[in-house]
């Protein structure tokens, strides 16, 4: 006996929509925080007065760029999910 086909649509019930909304908001918050951390790491060497500390923080620029790109990716996922979500009746 063959197995039934997999469902093609997700169930449309209020609890499911609420869980999806919370997951989308979490992705948005993660994206904003990653962007802020990345910008903080990239910009902070210009405001640090100690040359030693300035050099240490300047060496972490790769981490700042990674955080910035990761934050932009999270924001992109959030936008993609919002555009793909069905409209409320």
C-alpha positions in Angstrom: 0.0 0.0 0.0 1.6 3.3 -1.0 2.0 6.2 1.4 -0.2 9.2 1.1 1.3 12.3 -0.5 2.8 15.0 1.7 0.7 18.1 2.4 1.5 21.0 0.1 0.0 23.8 2.3 0.6 24.6 5.9 -2.4 24.6 8.3 -4.0 28.0 8.7 -4.9 28.2 12.4 -4.4 31.1 14.9 -1.9 29.3 17.1 0.3 28.5 14.0 0.1 32.2 12.9 1.0 33.4 16.3 4.1 31.0 16.5 5.2 32.1 13.0 4.8 35.8 14.0 7.0 35.3 17.1 9.6 33.4 15.1 9.7 36.3 12.6 10.0 38.9 15.3 12.9 36.9 16.8 14.7 36.9 13.5 14.2 40.6 13.2 15.6 41.2 16.7 18.6 39.0 16.0 19.3 40.9 12.8 19.1 44.3 14.4 21.4 43.2 17.3 23.9 41.7 15.0 24.0 44.8 12.8 24.5 47.0 15.9 27.3 44.8 17.3 29.0 44.8 13.9 28.8 48.5 13.6 30.0 48.9 17.1 33.1 46.7 16.5 33.9 48.5 13.2 33.4 52.1 14.5 34.8 51.8 18.0 38.5 52.0 17.1 38.0 55.6 16.0 36.6 56.6 19.5 39.1 54.7 21.7 41.9 57.0 22.9 44.3 54.3 24.2 46.6 53.2 21.3 47.1 49.7 22.7 43.4 49.1 23.0 42.7 50.8 19.7 45.1 48.3 18.0 43.4 45.3 19.7 39.9 46.4 18.7 41.1 47.2 15.2 42.3 43.6 14.7 38.7 42.4 15.3 37.4 44.1 12.1 36.8 40.7 10.5 34.4 39.8 13.4 32.6 43.1 12.9 32.1 42.5 9.2 30.9 39.0 9.8 28.4 40.3 12.4 27.2 43.0 10.0 26.7 40.5 7.1 25.0 38.0 9.4 22.6 40.8 10.6 21.8 41.7 7.1 21.1 38.1 6.3 18.7 37.9 9.2 16.9 41.0 8.1 16.7 39.5 4.6 15.1 36.3 5.9 12.6 38.4 7.9 11.7 40.4 4.8 11.4 37.2 2.7 9.1 35.6 5.4 6.9 38.7 5.6 6.5 38.9 1.8 5.7 35.2 1.6 3.2 35.2 4.5 -0.5 35.1 3.6 -2.4 38.3 4.2 -4.8 38.5 7.2 -8.5 38.4 6.1 
